[in-house]
Each structure stands twice: as structure tokens, then as C-alpha cells.
């Protein structure tokens, strides 16, 4: 069904492209390709049987855009493929493939697209439109392409209004038997059920309003449909039952910019028949700019994370503090480092992280990532399964 839907969408966009080239002779094209070699090493003994320690992989990310009508109309494509030792991490996805039409104060998009909401660093609570690509990154930053129709209306006085129609739900993929960062029982995404009888074809809707007032940037959103997070239920012997509930989620994101300070807040209230909860992330970022006149910027970050689900929170962030630093060298190689740690205020659990990147020449980029799980409490129902999964990731990308 997924292949059939994608094929029909490709035909539709091809027809639009053909029409565009007939209507407007001046058409611009742009193509980019990223080839990535990645290596992940888990240096502690595996917690579960069949798990591996070494994970070399290859990633391919092609991007293509076509614009006409003086840039007011376009077709945009971004694909992704990864080949990995973990069979479940070997996957492909159409991150984006959509037609976009813009006018003076409105914009319309149709197809598969990625939309990001949020302002905080350690957790992105309000970001709910796209499904998380859970096998690609631990921090949930990577997302799957979401089929949608999006209409945006912008005004100077009242801000901008986004309306979303989401006709299809995409399931989250979890690590396979060989993979790390998994549960004792390997979860097959096809075994996860839905609360809705329409299953993945339930018609979902979302809305967001965003505006700025002086030093305030604010966003209010509401989502109604199949939740992006499966709801996990554990029985008395540790077996897992998981399904996607129908949810109503209302979100608030706020950022206040004052001199070198950024004050940030994200908060959600989510209602489902099986579960209601409130969650928030609140904190600040202060940046020391152009230290010693060499262009070096050092930002200090601090955030508090709260989730009423306690140990059942899928992201394991229920009463925690994040402390970190963002370092930007602002050099020609675009060198940057993000380092931080999350400390649980109710237990001994800690997670330390490091992300660094640097460009070499005009078309090469190297990245280093490390995640360290330290003294994870056995009462952490989700995170305790990852307590031996500290890892180092190195990747080198070539851009064409």
C-alpha cells in the first residue's frame, strides 16, 4: 500500500512538472547528493542476546528541486537510504516530495513533507507532525516524510496560521534483533495496532498559530489524530503491548530574546482515552559572543524537563535537568560542538552527549557523536533497557 501511494504521488507531481514546463519556459533545477560512511561502536557488553557491537553503514541522501513562475511554484524532493548491519536500520524513505505554490500572503503545499515546531534543545515536545525515524538517531531529531496538505496564511498584524490535513499515519520503526537501543522483546512495527478502526488511514488534522511581539516569539498548536508515539503497556512478566492511540494534543512554544539571553519554553497537554498527561521543557541559553575577537561563540544552556507519565514516558525524561554548551568557531570549516548531560532528579540516571562537526575542503564533512548512559536506575522502565548501550558514532560525508 505504501509503494502504491508513493507511485501515485510521483505520477501526480510528474504531471504538475510537465504542465509547469509548458506554461513557463524559465525553469530552474538544482540537484545535490550526499554519500555518507558511518561507523557506530557500542563499547559495553550487550544486554540482550544476538546484539552486535560494531555497526558500519552507508547512507545516501539525494535532493532535487524544480522552480518556475519566478520561484512562486516548485517541486521539492529529498530521499534517504541506509544500509546497516541491523536489518531494521536498513531502510529507505522519501523525506520530502511535494508541490508548493506561494502567493503574497499564502502558501500551499501538497505531498510528503517535513515540518518542525519547537524552540528547546533537549526535548521537542510540540513537534508532532512527522513520525520519528527512531532507528536513525537516538535523540529523535530525524523524521519520516509525512503525507499532507498544508495551507499557510500570513498577516503582519495577526501572525501566521498553518492548517494541516494528514491523510496517512506512518509507524515508528524499532531496532532489530542485532541492533542496540532496543527492548528485550524485539518490536516489529507491523505488530503495533491502532485504537482507531481506520488504522493508518485515519484522517488527522492539525493547526498552528505563530506570531512575535517585541522580544516574544510564540506558537500555539493543536493536533487531533493518531498519536506519533505508541502507548506502551507492560504486563506482570515484562511483556510489551503497544498501540497508537487517538489523541488531542495542545502545544505552546515560547521564546524570549533579551540581549544575549534566550528564554525558552515548550509545553503540551495530551488527551487520549487511555492516558492524559502534561509535559514541559523550560530553560535558557546565554551566549558569549566573539570571544577575544576571534569569532568564537560559546553558549551556555540549561533546561528543566517534566512529564507526568513518570517512568512510562517514552523519552525517559520525566523529572530531569539538562546542562550543556554550544560552541561555534565561526571559521571557514564551520566547526561546531554541542556537549551536555541530562541528570534525573529522582534517581541516579544520567545521560551524557557530545556532537561535533567540521567541514573539510568544499565538499566533505566529518561528524562525531557520543552517548554515555551512566548509572541508569533499574526502575526506569524504558531507559533501563539501554543501560549498556553507550556508543561512539563517526561519519564522513561527501557532497556532490
C-alpha positions, 0 to 999 in steps of 0.5 A: 500500500505504501509503494502504491501511494508513493507511485501515485504521488510521483505520477501526480507531481510528474504531471504538475512538472510537465504542465509547469514546463509548458506554461513557463519556459524559465525553469530552474533545477538544482540537484545535490547528493550526499554519500555518507560512511558511518561507523557506530561502536557500542563499547559495553557488553550487550544486554540482550542476546544476538546484539552486535557491537560494531555497526558500519553503514552507508547512507545516501541522501539525494535532493532535487528541486524544480522552480518556475513562475519566478520561484512562486511554484516548485517541486521539492524532493529529498530521499534517504537510504541506509544500509546497516548491519541491523536489518531494521536500520536498513531502510529507505524513505522519501523525506520530502516530495511535494508541490508548493505554490506561494502567493503574497500572503499564502502558501500551499503545499501538497505531498510528503513533507517535513515540518518542525515546531519547537524552540528547546534543545533537549526535548521537542515536545510540540513537534508532532507532525512527522513520525520519528525515524527512531532507528536513525538517531537516538535523540529523535531529531530525524523524521519520516516524510509525512503525507499532507496538505498544508495551507499557510496564511500570513498577516503582519498584524495577526501572525501566521496560521498553518492548517494541516490535513494528514491523510496517512499515519506512518509507524515508528520503526524499532531496532532489530534483533542485532541492533542496540537501543532496543527492548528485550522483546524485539518490536516489529512495527507491523505488530503495533495496532491502532485504537482507531478502526481506520488504522493508518488511514485515519484522517488527522488534522492539525493547526498552528498559530505563530506570531512575535511581539517585541522580544516574544516569539510564540506558537500555539498548536493543536493536533487531533489524530493518531498519536506519533508515539505508541502507548506502551503497556507492560504486563506482570512478566515484562511483556510489551503491548503497544498501540497508537492511540487517538489523541488531542494534543495542545502545544505552546512554544515560547521564546524570549530574546533579551540581549544575549539571553534566550528564554525558552519554553515548550509545553503540551497537554495530551488527551487520549482515552487511555492516558492524559498527561502534561509535559514541559521543557523550560530553560535558557541559553546565554551566549558569549559572543566573539570571544577575544575577537576571534569569532568564537561563540560559546553558549551556555544552556540549561533546561528543566524537563517534566512529564507526568507519565513518570517512568512510562514516558517514552523519552525517559525524561520525566523529572530531569535537568539538562546542562550543556554548551554550544560552541561555534568557531565561526571559521571557514570549516564551520566547526561546531560542538554541542556537549551536555548531560541530562541528570534525573532528579529522582534517581541516579540516571544520567545521560551524557552527549557530545556532537561535533562537526567540521567541514573539510575542503568544499565538499566533505564533512566529518561528524562525531557523536557520543552517548554515555548512559551512566548509572541508569536506575533499574526502575526506569522502565524504558531507559533501563533497557539501554543501560549498556548501550553507550556508543561512539558514532563517526561519519564522513560525508561527501557532497556532490 
